Amino acid sequence: MEIFFEVLKTVFLGIVEGITEWLPISSTGHLILVNQIVQLDASKQFMEMFNVVIQLGAIMAVVILYFHKLNPFSKRKSPKQKTQTFQLWIKVVIACVPAMIIGIPLDDWMDEHLHNSVVVAAMLIIYGILFIVVENRNKNKTPSVTKFSQLSYQMALVIGVWQVLALVPGTSRSGATIVGGLLLGTSRYIAAEFTFFLAIPVMFGASGLKILKFIKAGVGITGLEVAILIIGCLTAFIVSVLAIKFLMGYIKKNNFKVFGVYRIVLGILILGTFFMMK
């Protein structure tokens, strides 16, 4: 029975990850908060690794859903399309450089000082307001970038700088990069898809780093913890497929304001709960 409840908790965490990783509402922030309520029977070191590695399940959804679009060797693509795909990957790599330079050295410091409810709530509220402000600013503007060939390397680098801001829990990696893209004049569709593509190297890198740290720490891993990791990743993958399809369908006719309102309301509730418990 105990194992059954651990599996249920893991499935719930996988659902949270799958939904919040792609919607701009902060997956890490939600997992930190959920973990305060739904606690798995696992070591602290394992949970620190689990909260990041579970994202591998989510990222595989992007790899599979966009495999053809991201594959420069596809026989169904013309030489021009293959060249454009290679250029897209170069832009993705360029956008990942700031996170590599800044994110890796600050990883331990962020874990130690910023993974708490107050920081998460503050970032939820700040970026919620920012989403609403940016959408109001762009209300009567026509996007200047409606396809990836129009996205310059300089724009990709700036979006990469915005991605660095997501190191702070509660910011949302997708939220930060989408805001950055919208401010640069990209369409919502391009901003969202580029965010998905950026996640591939970033999440694989972050997961690899956490796994290496876990191994280096010499912490043992139980059979139950292995099962938890696998179940969490599988759940996150299935839910991510649905979440991505929902988001891309939603933004065809709607803006991101609803996510801004959600973030503000959630942030206020978290702050209220935190101060009531003190």
C-alpha positions as CSV (number, residue, x, y, z in Angstrom):
1,M,0.0,0.0,0.0
2,E,2.9,2.4,0.8
3,I,4.4,1.8,-2.6
4,F,1.0,2.4,-4.2
5,F,0.7,5.8,-2.6
6,E,4.3,6.7,-3.7
7,V,3.4,5.9,-7.2
8,L,0.2,8.0,-7.0
9,K,2.3,10.9,-5.7
10,T,4.8,10.5,-8.5
11,V,2.1,10.5,-11.2
12,F,0.7,13.7,-9.7
13,L,4.2,15.3,-9.8
14,G,4.5,14.1,-13.4
15,I,1.2,15.7,-14.3
16,V,2.3,19.0,-12.7
17,E,5.6,18.9,-14.6
18,G,4.0,18.1,-17.9
19,I,1.5,20.9,-17.7
20,T,3.6,23.6,-16.1
21,E,6.8,23.0,-18.2
22,W,5.2,24.3,-21.4
23,L,2.6,26.7,-20.1
24,P,4.4,29.9,-19.0
25,I,3.6,29.4,-15.3
26,S,6.8,27.9,-13.9
27,S,7.3,24.2,-13.6
28,T,10.1,24.4,-11.0
29,G,8.1,26.8,-9.0
30,H,5.1,24.6,-9.0
31,L,7.2,21.5,-8.1
32,I,8.9,23.2,-5.2
33,L,5.5,24.2,-3.8
34,V,3.8,20.9,-4.5
35,N,6.7,19.1,-2.8
36,Q,5.9,20.9,0.4
37,I,2.5,19.2,0.3
38,V,3.1,16.0,-1.6
39,Q,6.4,14.6,-0.2
40,L,7.9,11.4,-1.7
41,D,9.6,8.9,0.5
42,A,13.1,9.7,-0.9
43,S,16.3,11.4,0.2
44,K,16.7,15.2,-0.2
45,Q,19.5,14.7,-2.7
46,F,17.3,12.4,-4.8
47,M,14.4,15.0,-4.8
48,E,16.8,17.8,-5.9
49,M,17.8,15.6,-8.8
50,F,14.3,14.3,-9.5
51,N,12.8,17.8,-9.8
52,V,15.1,18.5,-12.7
53,V,15.5,15.1,-14.3
54,I,11.7,14.6,-14.6
55,Q,12.0,17.3,-17.2
56,L,13.5,14.7,-19.6
57,G,10.1,13.2,-20.0
58,A,8.7,16.6,-20.9
59,I,11.4,17.4,-23.4
60,M,11.0,14.1,-25.2
61,A,7.5,15.3,-26.1
62,V,9.0,18.2,-28.0
63,V,11.6,15.9,-29.7
64,I,8.8,13.6,-30.9
65,L,6.2,16.2,-31.8
66,Y,8.7,18.4,-33.7
67,F,11.1,15.7,-35.0
68,H,10.5,16.4,-38.7
69,K,10.7,20.1,-38.2
70,L,13.9,19.9,-36.3
71,N,15.5,17.2,-38.5
72,P,17.9,18.8,-41.0
73,F,18.5,15.4,-42.7
74,S,14.9,14.6,-43.5
75,K,14.5,13.2,-47.0
76,R,11.2,15.0,-47.3
77,K,12.9,18.4,-47.1
78,S,14.3,20.4,-50.0
79,P,17.9,21.6,-49.9
80,K,16.6,25.1,-48.9
81,Q,14.5,23.7,-46.1
82,K,17.5,21.6,-44.8
83,T,19.6,24.8,-44.8
84,Q,16.9,26.7,-42.9
85,T,16.7,23.8,-40.3
86,F,20.5,24.0,-39.8
87,Q,20.2,27.8,-39.3
88,L,17.4,27.2,-36.8
89,W,19.7,24.9,-34.8
90,I,22.5,27.5,-34.9
91,K,20.0,30.1,-33.4
92,V,19.0,27.6,-30.7
93,V,22.7,27.0,-29.8
94,I,23.4,30.8,-29.8
95,A,20.4,31.3,-27.5
96,C,21.7,28.7,-25.1
97,V,25.2,30.3,-24.7
98,P,24.1,32.8,-21.9
99,A,22.6,30.0,-19.8
100,M,25.7,27.9,-20.2
101,I,28.0,30.8,-19.2
102,I,25.9,32.1,-16.3
103,G,23.7,29.2,-15.3
104,I,26.2,26.5,-14.6
105,P,28.4,28.5,-12.2
106,L,25.3,29.8,-10.3
107,D,23.4,26.5,-10.1
108,D,24.5,25.6,-6.5
109,W,24.0,29.1,-5.3
110,M,20.5,29.2,-6.7
111,D,19.6,25.9,-5.1
112,E,20.8,27.0,-1.7
113,H,19.4,30.6,-1.6
114,L,16.4,31.0,-4.0
115,H,14.4,27.7,-3.8
116,N,11.7,29.0,-1.4
117,S,8.1,30.0,-1.4
118,V,8.6,33.8,-1.2
119,V,10.9,33.9,-4.2
120,V,8.6,31.7,-6.2
121,A,5.6,33.8,-5.3
122,A,7.4,37.1,-6.1
123,M,8.5,35.9,-9.6
124,L,5.0,34.5,-10.4
125,I,3.5,37.9,-9.7
126,I,6.2,40.0,-11.4
127,Y,6.1,38.0,-14.6
128,G,2.3,37.7,-14.5
129,I,2.2,41.5,-14.5
130,L,4.8,41.6,-17.3
131,F,2.8,39.3,-19.5
132,I,-0.3,41.6,-19.2
133,V,1.8,44.7,-19.9
134,V,3.5,43.2,-22.9
135,E,0.3,41.9,-24.4
136,N,-1.3,45.4,-23.9
137,R,1.7,47.0,-25.6
138,N,1.5,44.7,-28.6
139,K,-2.3,44.8,-28.9
140,N,-2.4,46.8,-32.1
141,K,1.0,45.8,-33.4
142,T,1.7,43.4,-36.2
143,P,4.5,40.9,-35.4
144,S,7.7,41.5,-37.5
145,V,8.8,37.9,-37.1
146,T,6.2,35.3,-38.2
147,K,8.6,32.6,-39.4
148,F,12.0,31.4,-38.1
149,S,13.9,32.6,-41.2
150,Q,13.0,36.1,-40.0
151,L,14.5,35.5,-36.5
152,S,18.0,36.9,-36.6
153,Y,21.0,35.5,-34.7
154,Q,21.0,38.7,-32.6
155,M,17.4,38.2,-31.6
156,A,18.2,34.6,-30.7
157,L,21.0,35.8,-28.4
158,V,18.7,38.3,-26.7
159,I,16.0,35.6,-26.1
160,G,18.8,33.5,-24.6
161,V,19.6,36.3,-22.2
162,W,15.9,36.3,-21.2
163,Q,16.2,32.6,-20.6
164,V,18.9,33.2,-18.0
165,L,16.4,35.0,-15.9
166,A,14.5,31.7,-15.5
167,L,17.3,30.5,-13.2
168,V,15.2,32.2,-10.5
169,P,12.5,29.7,-9.4
170,G,9.0,30.9,-10.2
171,T,10.1,32.8,-13.3
172,S,9.3,30.1,-15.8
173,R,11.8,29.3,-18.5
174,S,9.1,29.3,-21.2
175,G,7.6,32.5,-19.6
176,A,10.8,34.4,-19.7
177,T,11.7,33.4,-23.3
178,I,8.2,34.1,-24.5
179,V,8.2,37.6,-23.0
180,G,11.6,38.2,-24.6
181,G,10.4,37.0,-27.9
182,L,7.2,39.1,-27.8
183,L,9.2,42.2,-26.9
184,L,11.4,41.6,-29.9
185,G,8.4,41.5,-32.2
186,T,8.0,37.8,-32.7
187,S,4.5,36.3,-33.1
188,R,3.1,34.3,-30.2
189,Y,3.5,31.1,-32.3
190,I,7.2,31.7,-33.0
191,A,7.9,32.8,-29.4
192,A,6.3,29.6,-28.1
193,E,7.9,27.2,-30.6
194,F,11.4,28.7,-30.1
195,T,10.9,28.3,-26.4
196,F,10.2,24.6,-27.0
197,F,13.3,24.1,-29.1
198,L,15.5,25.9,-26.6
199,A,14.4,23.5,-24.0
200,I,16.0,20.5,-25.7
201,P,19.7,21.4,-25.0
202,V,18.9,23.3,-21.8
203,M,17.0,20.5,-20.2
204,F,19.3,17.7,-21.3
205,G,22.2,19.8,-20.0
206,A,20.5,20.6,-16.7
207,S,19.5,17.0,-16.2
208,G,22.9,15.7,-17.0
209,L,24.5,18.2,-14.5
210,K,22.1,17.1,-11.7
211,I,22.7,13.4,-12.4
212,L,26.5,14.0,-12.2
213,K,26.2,15.9,-9.0
214,F,24.0,13.1,-7.5
215,I,26.5,10.4,-8.5
216,K,29.5,12.6,-7.3
217,A,27.8,13.0,-3.9
218,G,27.9,9.2,-3.5
219,V,24.3,9.0,-2.5
220,G,22.8,5.6,-2.9
221,I,19.6,5.1,-4.9
222,T,16.9,2.6,-4.0
223,G,14.8,0.5,-6.3
224,L,11.7,2.6,-5.4
225,E,13.5,5.8,-6.3
226,V,14.5,4.3,-9.7
227,A,10.8,3.4,-10.3
228,I,9.7,6.9,-9.1
229,L,12.1,8.5,-11.6
230,I,10.8,6.4,-14.5
231,I,7.2,6.8,-13.7
232,G,7.6,10.5,-13.2
233,C,9.3,10.9,-16.6
234,L,6.7,8.8,-18.4
235,T,3.8,10.7,-16.9
236,A,5.5,14.1,-17.7
237,F,6.0,12.9,-21.3
238,I,2.3,12.0,-21.9
239,V,0.9,15.1,-20.2
240,S,3.5,17.3,-22.1
241,V,2.2,16.1,-25.5
242,L,-1.3,17.2,-24.5
243,A,-0.1,20.5,-23.0
244,I,1.9,21.5,-26.0
245,K,-0.9,20.7,-28.4
246,F,-3.3,22.7,-26.2
247,L,-1.0,25.7,-25.9
248,M,-0.3,25.9,-29.7
249,G,-4.0,25.7,-30.4
250,Y,-4.9,28.2,-27.7
251,I,-2.5,31.0,-28.9
252,K,-3.8,30.8,-32.5
253,K,-6.9,32.8,-31.2
254,N,-5.9,34.1,-27.8
255,N,-3.1,36.0,-26.0
256,F,-1.1,35.2,-22.9
257,K,-3.0,37.4,-20.5
258,V,-4.8,34.5,-18.9
259,F,-1.5,33.0,-17.8
260,G,-0.5,36.4,-16.4
261,V,-3.7,36.6,-14.3
262,Y,-3.1,33.0,-13.1
263,R,0.4,33.7,-12.1
264,I,-0.6,36.8,-10.1
265,V,-3.5,35.0,-8.3
266,L,-1.3,32.0,-7.5
267,G,1.6,34.2,-6.3
268,I,-0.7,36.1,-3.9
269,L,-2.2,32.9,-2.5
270,I,1.3,31.5,-1.9
271,L,2.4,34.7,-0.1
272,G,-0.8,34.7,1.9
273,T,-0.3,31.1,2.9
274,F,3.4,31.7,3.7
275,F,2.8,34.6,6.1
276,M,-0.2,32.9,7.8
277,M,2.0,29.9,8.6
278,K,4.7,32.0,10.1
